[in-house]
């Protein structure tokens, strides 16, 4: 069975239109990538968790802030690598300067025997939905379409 994750697509309404908060993954593999590398804060669903619980937990772990409020389901997508992702929309605000992401350990450089610590997300930023389409992982862009449909309806 393919791994399953859940995440929160935080959005806010401004005079210029809707903006979404995307995270840039930390670590050496993503360091020089920008366009097509950003994502909705998300993570793996534990065996004893509902997708909504996992989405809230991962949001808190990756941003350092609680996902407070009513989560609106955006459905499930399958990413290119086969992982299923349940998305939830949440209206709110977050100051990117307040990012406090948990870290993960990775052997770096490869085959060096040395472990290095990297943040799950090294930065977050607000994007208009049009800008987000350019920056988000291609496999997660469907969540932007679904958010727009949700907000129109």
N, C-alpha and C positions, 0 to 999 in steps of 0.2 A: 504494500500500500504506500502511495506517495505521501511525503510529509505534508502536514497542514499547518498553516500560519494564520494569524489574524492581526488586523491593524486598524488604526484610526486615521481617517483623513480629516484633519482639522481644517475648518474653513471659517472665513469671516467676510462680512459684507462691508465694502467701503464705498465712498462716493464714486470711485473709478470702476467698481464692479466687485465680483467675488474673487477672493484670493484663497489659496490653499497653502498649507505648511508642508514642505517636503524636507526630508533629511538626506544628507550625503553620507554614505557609509564610510566608516573609518577603516584604517588599515592600509598597508602598502599596495594592495591590488587596485584600489580605487583612488589612490592619491592624485593621480594626474588626469582622472576622468571627470568630466563635468556633464556635458550634454548626454542625455540618455542614462545617467548613472544615479539620479536622485530617486527617492522612493518614499512611500507612505511608511511612517514608523510602524513596524510589524515584527512579529516573532512567532516562534513555534507554539502550538497549542499543546499543553500538557494533557496526559491521558485522563486526568480527573477534572478538566476544565471545559466550560462551554466557550465557544468562540468569542462571545462578548467579554467574558472574564479575561481571556487571554489578551484580547485587544487592549483592554484597560491596563492590564499588568505590563504589557510590552511598552505601551505609551509612557507609563511612569518610569520604567527602567531605561528607556532610550532617551527620554527628554528630561527626566528629573522632576516632572510635574504630573499631578493627577489628571485623568481624563474625566472631568466632572460634567454631568449633564446627561441628557438622553441621547443614546447612540441610535442612529438611524441606519438600518441595514442597507448595504450597497450590493449585497449578493456575493457570489463566489466566482473567482476566476482561476484559471490554470496558467501558471507561469511557464515560460519556455522550458525550464529544467524539470517540469512535471509537478512542482509543488502547487498545492491548492491554497488559495488565500481568500479568507473571508474579510470583507471590508465593511467598515462602519463610518458614517459621516457624523461629525460633531461640530456644532457651531461654537466658537470660542476664540480666545486670543492667547498668544504666547509670545514672549519677548525672546527672540533668538539669542540674545546675550545671556539669558538665564539657563541655557542648555547645560545639563549635568548628566551626561550619558554614562551608563555603566561601561566597563571595559571588558575585553576578552584577551586571552593570551594566545600567541602564535609564535611558532619557531621562525625567527627572522634574524638574519637572512636564512633562506632555505638551507637545510642540511648543515647549519652552523652549530647546532646544539644549544643555541641561546634562545631563551624565550623573551619576547617583548610584549608589552601591554599596549593595546590600541582601543580607542573609544568605539562603541557600537556605531554611533553617529559622530562625525567630527564637526559637523555644522548643520544648521537648519536655516531655512529662509522661506519667506513668503513670496509666492509667485501668483500672477494673474493666471486664470485657467489657461489662457493661450500660451503664456510662457511655460507653465507647468507641462503642457503637452510636449514641448521641446526637451525639457529637462528630465522628465520622469522615465523610468524604465519602460520600454515599449510594452511589456507584458502587463503593466499596471495602468496604462492609459485608459483602459475601459472604465476604471473607477471614476475618472474625470467625467466621462460621458454620463455615467450613472448619477453622479452628483448633480450635474446640470439638469438632468431629467427630474430628479428629486426636487430641486429648487424651483423648477418651472411649474411643477404640478402642485 
